[in-house]
Amino acid sequence: MKRTVELMTEAEARSEKQDALREYSGNDFDFIVCGGGSSGSVVAARLAEDGNARVLLLEAGGDDAAESVSDPSRWPLNLGSERDWGFSGEPTPRLNGRRLPLSMGKGLGGGSSINVMVWARGHKEDWNHFAAEAGDEAWGYESVLGYYRRIEDWRGAPDPLRRGTGGPVYVAQPDSPQPVAQALVDAAGLAGIPVFDSPNGEMMEGAGGASIAELRIRGGKRESVFRSYVYPLMARPNLTVLTNALVTRLVLDGKTVIGVDVLLDGEHRQYRARCETVLSLGAVHTPKVLMQSGIGPKEELQAHGIPVVQHLPGVGRNHQDHIAFGCTWAYRKPEGIGGGGCEATLYWKSDSRLRQPDILQCQLEFAVPSPAEVEVETPEHGWTMFAGLAQPKSRGRLRLSGPAADDPILIEPNSLSEPEDMAAALAAVELCREVGNSEAFTPLIKGETAPRMRDRAGMIDFIRRSAVTYWHQSCTAKMGRDWMSVVDNRLKVYGIEGLRIADASIMPRITVGNTMAPCVVIGERAADMIRLQHGLSPARNSEHG
């Protein structure tokens, strides 16, 4: 009982401090971090650890107090709610003109507060590609392993080379995975796919494999990145967290960012940053704010009467997302659902010559309805495996519809526009059906309900009609050294002073698997570089200083 009272007191202290700061926080800070998601939360917390730095974290959404956030099993209820930006793609020609629903977290924790809680660290070749594009080995796999050792509190089998303990990010596999999850792993083994104890570490250094998933769930509750990083520091006077604070534009003095314009509870405010401003608004709003501030493709800005501050043609280009096709089976009888319903995963190659997996299979322990265009009846009791593209070749773009904050961004996913993606999709669905119809599932399922046996033309039609996304939008302000790059290896925006980007938009290409874990690493890398430049103390447990 005493401990409970202490925790309540700590929570009250954080709440009272933030209420006071909201009432009067002033307008001047050392650092402004825009966006309280999986990268922004990390940057803000790491900068605030040094008590000498005054940090402002701005989040357009609300708090994370809803039960649908804390209860892992209720995550689908957040989709379409006030905790979801609820974007919709423009009609996509290769999806028969369909508009893809593009959910994205809105609120403290961002996507980490509404996602399926899977911790997927990316493949070795992802990080080596980042390093090659940036011309900086600090982005390479060996360096990134050091970050994961720092940040993880891994509760599985010890692996001192690849895994960390005692960090802020609690990661564990489910204690008792549901039978359908174990059946997936067993079926993959029967299909000749290697089975691993963990989907991270060694499995993500080679051809891929199958494993029970790693999740961000502790004691039956979601562990968001905000809760892991920022929440413990909220009683500190040097950290201000403002919700319902929509960043509308960057404030510039020439080509130097000196602050941001914000709608706070619908009222205009302006905040100044003495040292730096960091955009962590995600792969949709980061390029939108850049463009509406005059940073982006000049022809796009001029079309909407926005004065060009810095011509950067790559802003809003290179849009990538993991696209998937739901394959579903009917249960013999109702089965349980563990955690958030995703307890097993599989990565594999459609072509053995590839350097890394290009197929991502994510199992959900309940039947997910297919888009209406598929015209397939969803079983009352069943499970779905999303046959996904882990390394899509298609590239989309973002365009402005106007110069104002309330003018919606236009998202053109351009999914399946490259022939390689259709070839990989066909291989992904074929593998999914082979695994799902394995004898390992015989005790659990009555049969396959989608897509079932089809000829090649019929399967292509199914793929176009059934395609959805994993909601992993990324790469729209990429890091690199070519003319389409937006940030350099230090995440500084080309041609602009006082501004960095730290979120999924800086990825040169999308990582294999769910993007939450790589976004945490991006936040850690950004914070390290900022701290070093401005003479702040290194992050706790830092191996990189």
QUINORDA-V380581 format. One record per residue. N is the residue number from 0. SS is DSSP state (hx for helix, st for strand, lp for the rest). PSI is psi in radians with two decimals (* if undefined). Layout:
BEGIN
n->[N,N]
ss->[SS,SS]
psi->[PSI,PSI]
END
This chain:
BEGIN
n->[0,1,2,3,4,5,6,7,8,9,10,11,12,13,14,15,16,17,18,19,20,21,22,23,24,25,26,27,28,29,30,31,32,33,34,35,36,37,38,39,40,41,42,43,44,45,46,47,48,49,50,51,52,53,54,55,56,57,58,59,60,61,62,63,64,65,66,67,68,69,70,71,72,73,74,75,76,77,78,79,80,81,82,83,84,85,86,87,88,89,90,91,92,93,94,95,96,97,98,99,100,101,102,103,104,105,106,107,108,109,110,111,112,113,114,115,116,117,118,119,120,121,122,123,124,125,126,127,128,129,130,131,132,133,134,135,136,137,138,139,140,141,142,143,144,145,146,147,148,149,150,151,152,153,154,155,156,157,158,159,160,161,162,163,164,165,166,167,168,169,170,171,172,173,174,175,176,177,178,179,180,181,182,183,184,185,186,187,188,189,190,191,192,193,194,195,196,197,198,199,200,201,202,203,204,205,206,207,208,209,210,211,212,213,214,215,216,217,218,219,220,221,222,223,224,225,226,227,228,229,230,231,232,233,234,235,236,237,238,239,240,241,242,243,244,245,246,247,248,249,250,251,252,253,254,255,256,257,258,259,260,261,262,263,264,265,266,267,268,269,270,271,272,273,274,275,276,277,278,279,280,281,282,283,284,285,286,287,288,289,290,291,292,293,294,295,296,297,298,299,300,301,302,303,304,305,306,307,308,309,310,311,312,313,314,315,316,317,318,319,320,321,322,323,324,325,326,327,328,329,330,331,332,333,334,335,336,337,338,339,340,341,342,343,344,345,346,347,348,349,350,351,352,353,354,355,356,357,358,359,360,361,362,363,364,365,366,367,368,369,370,371,372,373,374,375,376,377,378,379,380,381,382,383,384,385,386,387,388,389,390,391,392,393,394,395,396,397,398,399,400,401,402,403,404,405,406,407,408,409,410,411,412,413,414,415,416,417,418,419,420,421,422,423,424,425,426,427,428,429,430,431,432,433,434,435,436,437,438,439,440,441,442,443,444,445,446,447,448,449,450,451,452,453,454,455,456,457,458,459,460,461,462,463,464,465,466,467,468,469,470,471,472,473,474,475,476,477,478,479,480,481,482,483,484,485,486,487,488,489,490,491,492,493,494,495,496,497,498,499,500,501,502,503,504,505,506,507,508,509,510,511,512,513,514,515,516,517,518,519,520,521,522,523,524,525,526,527,528,529,530,531,532,533,534,535,536,537,538,539,540,541,542,543,544]
ss->[lp,hx,hx,hx,hx,hx,hx,hx,hx,hx,hx,hx,hx,hx,hx,hx,hx,hx,hx,hx,hx,hx,hx,lp,lp,lp,lp,st,st,st,st,st,st,st,lp,lp,lp,lp,lp,hx,hx,hx,hx,hx,hx,hx,hx,hx,lp,lp,lp,lp,lp,lp,st,st,st,st,lp,lp,lp,lp,lp,lp,lp,lp,hx,hx,hx,hx,st,hx,hx,hx,hx,hx,hx,hx,lp,lp,lp,lp,lp,st,lp,lp,st,st,st,lp,lp,st,hx,hx,hx,lp,lp,st,lp,lp,st,st,lp,lp,st,lp,lp,lp,lp,hx,hx,hx,hx,lp,lp,lp,lp,st,lp,lp,lp,lp,lp,hx,hx,hx,hx,hx,hx,hx,hx,hx,hx,hx,lp,lp,hx,hx,hx,lp,hx,hx,hx,hx,hx,hx,hx,hx,hx,hx,hx,st,st,st,lp,lp,lp,lp,lp,lp,lp,lp,lp,lp,lp,lp,lp,lp,st,st,st,st,st,lp,lp,lp,lp,lp,hx,hx,hx,hx,hx,hx,hx,hx,hx,hx,hx,hx,lp,lp,lp,lp,st,lp,lp,lp,lp,lp,hx,hx,hx,hx,hx,lp,lp,lp,st,st,st,st,lp,st,st,lp,st,st,lp,lp,st,st,lp,lp,hx,hx,hx,hx,hx,lp,hx,hx,hx,lp,lp,lp,lp,lp,st,st,st,st,lp,lp,st,st,st,st,st,st,st,st,st,lp,lp,st,st,st,st,st,st,st,st,st,lp,lp,st,st,st,st,st,st,st,st,st,st,st,st,st,lp,lp,hx,hx,hx,hx,hx,hx,hx,hx,hx,hx,hx,lp,lp,st,st,lp,hx,hx,hx,hx,hx,hx,lp,lp,lp,lp,lp,lp,st,st,lp,lp,lp,lp,lp,st,st,st,st,lp,lp,st,st,st,st,st,st,st,st,st,lp,lp,lp,lp,lp,lp,lp,lp,lp,lp,lp,lp,st,st,st,st,st,lp,lp,lp,lp,lp,lp,lp,lp,lp,lp,st,st,st,st,st,st,lp,lp,lp,lp,lp,lp,lp,hx,hx,hx,lp,lp,lp,lp,lp,lp,lp,st,st,st,st,st,st,st,st,lp,lp,lp,lp,lp,lp,st,st,st,st,st,lp,lp,lp,lp,lp,lp,lp,lp,st,st,st,st,lp,lp,lp,lp,lp,lp,hx,hx,hx,hx,hx,hx,hx,hx,hx,hx,hx,hx,hx,hx,hx,hx,hx,hx,lp,lp,hx,hx,hx,lp,lp,lp,st,st,st,st,st,st,lp,lp,lp,lp,lp,hx,hx,hx,hx,hx,hx,hx,hx,hx,hx,hx,lp,st,st,lp,lp,lp,lp,st,lp,lp,lp,lp,st,lp,lp,lp,lp,lp,lp,lp,st,lp,lp,lp,lp,st,st,lp,lp,lp,st,lp,st,st,st,lp,lp,hx,hx,hx,lp,lp,lp,lp,lp,lp,lp,lp,lp,hx,hx,hx,hx,hx,hx,hx,hx,hx,hx,hx,hx,hx,hx,hx,hx,hx,hx,hx,lp,lp,lp,lp,lp,lp,lp,lp,lp,lp,lp]
psi->[-0.72,-0.77,-0.69,-0.77,-0.72,-0.76,-0.71,-0.70,-0.74,-0.77,-0.72,-0.67,-0.74,-0.79,-0.79,-0.73,-0.78,-0.57,-0.74,-0.73,-0.60,-0.68,-0.77,1.69,-0.08,-3.12,-0.14,2.29,2.87,-0.77,2.42,2.18,2.11,1.89,2.12,0.64,-2.62,-0.35,-0.81,-0.66,-0.69,-0.83,-0.85,-0.77,-0.78,-0.62,-0.63,-0.32,-0.62,1.91,-0.17,-0.19,2.23,2.06,2.36,2.18,2.11,2.25,2.20,-0.53,-2.92,-2.75,-3.06,0.53,-0.15,2.54,-0.50,-0.27,-0.87,-0.56,1.94,-0.58,-0.23,0.21,-0.61,-0.40,-0.31,-0.38,2.19,0.02,-3.03,-0.16,0.22,2.21,-0.46,0.73,2.79,2.30,2.77,2.78,2.29,2.01,-0.77,-0.02,0.54,0.56,0.16,2.67,2.16,2.22,2.26,1.46,2.61,2.37,2.36,1.88,2.99,2.21,-0.32,-2.35,-0.51,-0.17,-0.16,0.00,-2.99,0.02,0.30,2.29,1.84,2.04,-0.02,2.74,2.67,-0.77,-0.43,-0.91,-0.62,-0.55,-0.73,-0.81,-0.74,-0.75,-0.67,-0.30,0.64,1.97,-0.23,-0.28,-0.03,2.99,-0.74,-0.71,-0.75,-0.57,-0.67,-0.67,-0.77,-0.63,-0.58,-0.76,-0.40,2.57,1.33,2.25,0.36,-2.78,2.35,2.42,1.40,-0.49,-0.68,-0.35,2.62,2.75,2.65,0.02,-3.13,-0.27,1.78,2.20,2.26,2.71,2.70,2.45,-0.73,1.43,2.57,2.69,-0.59,-0.54,-0.79,-0.60,-0.65,-0.80,-0.76,-0.72,-0.66,-0.74,-0.72,-0.47,0.06,0.21,2.30,2.49,2.33,2.74,-0.42,2.47,-0.14,-3.03,-2.27,-0.66,-0.54,0.46,-0.11,-2.42,-0.19,-2.79,-2.87,2.61,2.80,2.41,2.76,2.36,2.74,1.10,2.23,2.23,0.56,0.16,2.58,2.46,1.68,2.83,-0.64,-0.79,-0.58,-0.60,-0.94,-0.76,-0.74,-0.28,0.05,-0.17,-0.09,2.42,-0.29,0.05,2.10,2.21,2.04,2.12,2.96,0.66,1.66,2.03,2.15,-0.65,2.77,2.49,2.13,2.54,1.70,-2.05,0.44,2.21,2.20,0.01,-2.87,2.61,2.42,2.49,1.84,1.96,0.64,-0.06,2.47,2.30,2.71,2.31,2.49,2.51,2.10,-0.63,-1.12,2.72,2.41,2.18,2.06,0.85,-0.04,3.00,-0.06,-0.94,-0.44,-0.90,-0.52,-0.85,-0.70,-0.90,-0.74,-0.14,0.04,0.29,1.92,-2.86,2.16,-0.63,-0.58,-0.75,-0.80,-0.55,-0.39,0.28,0.45,2.11,2.35,2.06,-0.77,2.08,1.97,1.69,-0.30,-0.17,2.14,-0.10,3.06,0.37,2.26,2.69,2.66,2.07,2.59,2.85,2.03,2.08,2.28,2.54,2.58,2.36,2.71,-0.64,2.84,2.39,2.76,2.85,2.17,2.47,-2.20,0.13,0.03,1.74,0.05,2.60,2.80,2.34,2.39,3.02,2.44,-0.30,2.17,-0.30,-0.20,2.69,-0.23,2.88,2.47,0.07,2.28,2.08,2.05,2.12,2.37,2.38,0.33,2.81,2.10,2.18,2.38,2.74,2.61,-0.54,-0.36,-0.46,0.81,2.33,2.30,2.26,2.59,-0.68,2.10,-2.99,2.76,2.41,2.21,1.99,1.83,2.80,1.96,-0.43,1.17,2.54,-0.33,2.56,2.32,-2.92,2.82,2.44,2.65,2.59,-0.13,3.06,-0.14,2.74,-0.55,0.11,2.10,2.58,2.51,2.08,2.08,1.65,-0.57,0.54,2.51,0.43,-0.36,2.35,-0.56,-0.55,-0.65,-0.69,-0.76,-0.61,-0.76,-0.72,-0.68,-0.77,-0.69,-0.78,-0.73,-0.78,-0.67,-0.79,-0.82,-0.45,0.22,2.73,-0.32,-0.43,-0.12,-0.74,-0.27,-0.57,2.64,-0.65,3.01,2.35,-0.40,2.36,-0.22,3.06,2.25,2.75,3.08,-0.79,-0.69,-0.63,-0.67,-0.73,-0.75,-0.77,-0.79,-0.64,-0.51,-0.19,2.30,-3.08,2.84,0.05,0.81,0.86,2.42,3.05,0.24,0.05,1.09,2.65,2.42,-2.90,0.05,-3.13,-0.26,0.02,2.57,-0.62,2.71,-2.97,-0.33,0.12,0.32,2.42,2.25,2.26,-0.01,2.37,2.68,0.31,2.26,2.84,2.32,1.57,-3.03,-0.27,-0.37,-0.13,2.25,-0.63,2.75,2.50,2.75,2.11,-3.12,2.57,-0.04,-0.89,-0.83,-0.59,-0.59,-0.75,-0.73,-0.75,-0.73,-0.76,-0.79,-0.83,-0.72,-0.80,-0.65,-0.80,-0.73,-0.77,-0.61,0.20,0.46,2.78,2.62,2.75,2.62,2.45,0.47,2.34,-0.07,-0.31,*]
END
